[in-house]
């Protein structure tokens, strides 16, 4: 399951309603009251696990208080093990009932692709660039594993998927080709549980064009994703490039 920075009116309403149960005039600090109400909402399921909370500024607006008060309340949640802060992602609610099946993770193909793809896999080691290092919370230049998968449909390459994984989780090309990267990480006790991704489009790089067997310039649909374990440890930074004519994504709006 992935997280996205999207507006969620239901979550906003849940958080805003907490303000009515807090009293700034009460001797108990307002930050403690807000933290208690947030904890109750999380434990009761009103705020679900793997929810990406609004920014502290937005929560302050919803709760009609200051960002300093919200920061104190969120720090309390983190200290209680109910939330995780991650640079570049935000504050994520920890799942108290971790029962999401493996197949909810959209590891490779965008939703509704309608394609059955074969993989070819290559694994090498590279020095982490600044974006990779930031995503994996390591020093730039640290050696990481790079798994490059090329997806083929009817013998033609349609996507190049590159995942950067800390060296502490050895990768197995044969298992990745057969069952997928996340199956390997799960066996290493590093199962991806949640993360953040961005979708875009850009001209394919020369390396991507070569792997996609394109001799002329072309555009690719891109997905950049950072995945974390249930404990909040970064375990994958992925850059996926898809030939757009082969993929579509449908989103339910409600």
N, C-alpha and C positions, 0 to 999 in steps of 0.2 A: 504494500500500500504506500502511495506517495502523498506528499503534502504539497500544496501549492498556496502561494500568497494570493488568495482570492477573498472577496468580501462575502461574509456569511451572515445574513441578517438574523438567522435564528440564534447563532452564537452571540452576536451583538446584543440581542434582546435578553438572552440568559444572563450575560454579564451585567447589563444595565439594571436588571431586576434586583441584583444583589445590593445595589446602593440603597434600596428601600429597607433593607434589613440591617443597615449599619447606621450608627448614630455618632456624628462627629463630636457631640457634646458629652458622650459617655467617657468615663475615666479611662476605659481601655483604649489604647492607641487605635486609631482608625485603620492603620495598616494591619494590625492583628485581627480586627474584625473582618476586614476584606479577605485576608488570608484564610480565616476560618470558613467564611462563606464559599470561597472558591474551592476549598478542600471538600466541603460538604457536597458541592455541585459535582465535583470529580468523582467522589466515592459513590454518589447516587446515580451516576451516569448522565447527569444533565450536561456535563462537558465530557465528551468521550475521550478515551485514550487515543493517542496519535493526533489529537487536535493541535493545530498550530494557532497559538493564541495571538490576538491582535498585538500590535506594537504597544509599548508602555504608554506612549502619548495617546493612542486611540483608546486604550483601556481607561486612562485617566479621564478622557472626555466622557466615556460611557458611564463611569462611576462617579462623575462630577467631583473629582478631587485632583490632586497634583500628581505629576509623574514620580515625585520622590516617594509619596505614599504607595503608589502602585509598585515601584521598584522594591520597596521593603516587603510588600505582600508577596510578590513573585519570588523574591529571595527566600522567603519562608517556605514556599512550595518546593523550591529546589532543595532546600535543606531537609525537607520531609520525604524526599525521594518521589515527589508527585509530578515534577516537571524537570525538564532539561533545557539548559541554555546552550545554543550552538551558534557561533559566529557565522554570519552569512545566511542563517536560516531563521533564527528567532527562538522563542520559547515554546517547547513542545510538551504536551501533557503525556505522562507515562501511562501506558496501558496497564491496568490492574488485573485484567483478565486476558492474557495473551493467547487467544485461541483462533487467530486468523489463519486460514489454511494457506499453504505455499502458493496455490494458483492465483491468489489475489495480487501477487507481485507481477506487474507488467514489465518483465525483465527485458524483452527484446522487441517484439512487434507492437506497434501502436494498436490501440483497440480497434476492432472491426476491420482488421487488415484482410481477413478472409483468405489468408495464404498459409500453406504448409511449407515451411522452409527447411532446407538443409544447411548445416554450418560447416565451414572450415575454420580451424582455430590455429593461431600462432601465439606463442607466449615469449616475451623477451623482458629484459630489465632496462629501465631508463632512469636518469636523474630527474626527479620531480621538478617541473617548472613551477613558477610562482602560483598560477591558478590551481594546479594539482596540489601543491603543498598547502595552500590555504584551505582547500576543501577537506583534505585529509588531516589537517592540523599537525603538520610535520614541518621540518626545516626544508627550505628550498635546496635542491641538490641531493636530498635523500634518495637512495635507490628504492624504486617501487617496481612492482610487476605490472606489465602491460599485456592484457589479453586482447588480441585483435580477432574478432569473428567476422567473417563475411557470410552473409545469408544469401543462399541461392534459391531461386524458384524456377523449375523447369530448366535447370542448368545454367540460368543466367543470374549474375550477381545483382542484388537489389538493395543491399544495405551493408554498411561497414560500421561495426560496433567496437568501440575501444573502451576498455575498462581498466582503470588504474587502481591497484589493490596493494595495501601495505605488505611488505615482504614477510611479515609475521604470519601470513596466511598463505602457505604454499598452494599454487594452482596446479591443476591436473588437466592437460589439454584433452585427453581422451574422454574424461568425465564431462568436461564442459561441452564437447562436441555432441555427446550423447544426451546429457540431461540439463545442461545449462550452467552458467556461472554460479547462480545462487545455490544450486544443489551442492557444488563444491564448497562454497563458503559455509553452508549449513553444517557440513561434515567437519568443518574446522571450528565449530562452535562460534561462528561469526555470521549467523544468519541475518541478512538485511531485514529490518522490520519497518522502517519508515524513512522518509527523506524529503528532499525538495528537488524539483526539476523545472527547467524552462524549455519552451518550445520556440523554435525560430526557423529561419531559412537563410541560406547564404550560398555563394558560389562554392562548388566543391574544390577542395585543395587538389594539388597535383597528385599527391599520394592516394587520395580518395578516388580520383578519376581513374588512376591505374588499377586499383582494386575493383572498381565498378566496370572496368573494361570500356571506359568512355574515352574516345580520342579527342573530342571537342569539349569546350567549356559547357558546364551544366550546373544546375542548381540542385541543392539537396535540402530536404526537411531535416532539421536537427533537434535532438533532445539532449540536453546536458543535465545530468542527474548526480546528486550526492546522496548515498544511502548510509544509514546508521543502524547499528545493532539495537536491541531492546535496551541496552545499558547506555545508549547514546554515543557509542564509539564509531567514528567514521570508518567505513569498511570498503567503500567503492566510490570513485569519481569517474563517471562515464561520459563519453562523448559519442553519440550515435548519429550517423548520417544515412538518410534513406532517399532513394529516388522517389520523388513525390508522386509520380504517376502510378506507383504500385500500392499506395497506402491512403487510407482515409481514417478519420477519427470522428466518432459521433459522441456528443455530450448531451446528457439529459439535463434540461433546465427546469427547475421547479422552485 
